[in-house]
Amino acid sequence: MGVVERAFTVVDTEDLLEYPFDENTRLDSHHFMAWEHGRWLNSSMRAKGTAECRALYFDLICISMEQTPVGTLPDDLDELAFHLRIDSAHFKALCRMDYGPLHKWQSCQTKGGARRLYHPHVLLMVTDAISRKHDNQAKNDAANKAKRLQRLRTTLASYNAALAEEDGAVLWIEDWLSERCSGYRTSVWIEQALGAWSAHTMQLNRTRSAF
């Protein structure tokens, strides 16, 4: 929206987009953002905005990455001026320009019912960053589980070498331990897991023999 007052007109909350991420979604571990420089270089904001407005526009995008929910801004010009460390009256005057600092920022409603500002392209950036965060977490989790399984195999081999070679048994014991043991897997825990596996296989054998 070219003139920021349009973004601050009274709008029924039922007509506002509900921002898809809540206050618990963070990008604290990400110290960078994926900036599409080609898209920026060819944008109308860069072509028609003043140097000051372009600088503040970029600052606001960076500020939104530290806000809650991530990627949004306060729906208050005075507060935004404070974040930008500039005079509030001057900021409001800049926002009245067609290509002011809040170009294309729009009102939205958070999952908690608060009114905030969001930018469609910033939302895409946040969505992509969160997707990559989840992908990295999944890869790390898979790598960590593989390491735990290898350690468990080595430990089980000292009790029962044949059992340590059975993938199904190792996975079952790993799941049993993960559900119950949150700390160091002592010999007591390993022996309890082996006992549980033995009871489990005995129950399976009884079930099979019943048919």
N, C-alpha and C positions, 0 to 999 in steps of 0.2 A: 504494500500500500504506500503510495507516494507521500501522502500527507499524513503524518502520524496521528492527528486528531481522529482520523477515520478508524484507526485501530483502537481508539479509546472511547468510541461512542457506546451508548448503552445497548447491549446485545443480550437477548434472553440466553441464559446459561444453557438451555436445551439446544441452542443453535451453535454452541461452541464445540470445536473439536476437543475430544478428551485425549489429553496427552498420554501416549502409550506406556511411558515409563514412570514408576513411582519414586518416592524419596529414597527407597532402599537400593535403587540401581545407581551404582557409582562407577566412575572411571578413574579412581584414585591412583591406580598403578600405571595409568597411561599419561606420560608426560609430553605427549605430542598429539597433534590431530592431523588427519589426512586432508590436506588442502589441495583442491583441484585447481592448480594454477592456470591451466588452459581455459577452464570455464570462467575463472575470475577475470583473466585478461580480456575475454570477449564479452563480459557482462555489461549490461546497461548501467549498472551502478558505477563501475569503474570508468565508463565512457562519459557519463554525465554528472557524476557526483564531484563536489569540490575535494581538494586534497584533504582538508580538515574532516569533512564528512566521511570520506573513505577510510581515513585513519581511525576515526571513532567507531565506524561500522565494524571494522576488523577487531578493534578492542572489545566491542560488545560480544562478538562471536567467541572470543577467547574467554571473556568473563562468564559467558553462559556455560562453559565447560566445568566451571567450579560451583555452579549454582545447584539448587535442589528444587525440582528434579533436574538432572543434568541436561543441558541444552536449552534451558528456558531462562527468561529474564523476569525481574519484577515488573508488574504492571503499574509502574509509578515513575514518572519522569524525574521527579526530585531525587528519588533513590538511585536511578540510573546515572544522573549527573554526579551524585556522590561517588559512585563506583568509578566513574570516569575521571574524577578529580577536576571537574570543570564547573564553571558557574551555571547554576540551574537555569537562569533566565536565558543565558546564551545558548544552552543546550536546547531549550524549548524552541528558540528561534530557529536553530538549525533543523529541528525536527519538522518544522512547518514547510521546509523545502521539499520539492518533489523527490529529490534523491538525498534525503537526510540520513542521519546515522541509523534510523530504525526502518530503513527501506525494506519492505516486504515482511517485516515482523508483524505477527498477528496475535490476537487474543486466543487463549485456549483455557481449558479447565483441567486441573490435575485430577488424579483419581481420588484425592482427598477433598476435592471441592473448591480448591483455591483457584483464583484467576491469575494467570501468568501470560507471558508472551512467548511465542515460539516462531521459528523461521523454517519453512519447509525444507530448505537445503541443509540447514543445520541439523534438523531432525534426521535426514538421510545420513549425515556424517556420524551422528550419535548411534543410529541403528547399525551402521557398518562397524563402528568401533566396538559396540557391545557384542556383535556377532563374532568378531575376531577374538574378543576376550573369552567368549564361551568356547570357541574352537581351541584356543591355546590351553584353556583350563582342562578341556576334554583330553587333549594330547598329553598334558602333564599328568592327569589322573591315570591315563592308560600306562604311561611310562612308570609311574610310581607303583601301580599295581603289578606290573611285570617284574619290577625289582623285588617287591614283597613276595611274589610267588617264587622267584628264584631263591630268595633267602629261606623261605619256608621249605622248599624242596631240599635244600642243603641240611636244614635242621631235621626234617623228617627222615632223611637218609640215615642219620645216626641212630634212629629208632627202628626203622623198617625200610631197607633199601628198595624193596619191590614196591612198597606203597608210594614211595617218593616218585616213582616213574609213572604212576597212574594219574593222568590229567584230571579225571573226574574226581578222584579222592582229594587231590591237592586243592582243587577249586572249592570243593565242599568244605574242607577244613579251613581254607582262607575265609570263606563267607562266615563260617561259624565264629571264627576268631574276631573278624571285623565287627560283628554284631555285639560281641560281649567284652572284648579286650580293647580298651582305648589307650593303654599304656604299653610298657615294654612286655614283649611276649616271653615270659619266663618259662622255665621247664615245666612248672606246675600248669601253666596255661596250655602248653603243647600236649602234655599228658591228658589233660581234661578233654582237649579237642580230639585226641586219638580215641579216648573212651567214647566220646559222643559219636565219632565216625563208626566205631565198632557196633554201638547200639543201633545206629541208623542202618547199617548193612544187615544186621540180624533181623530187624523189623522188615526190611525189604525181602529177605529170604523167606520169612514166615508168610508174608503176603503172597509171594509167588507160589509157595507150596500149597496154599489154600485153593488154588485153581486147578 
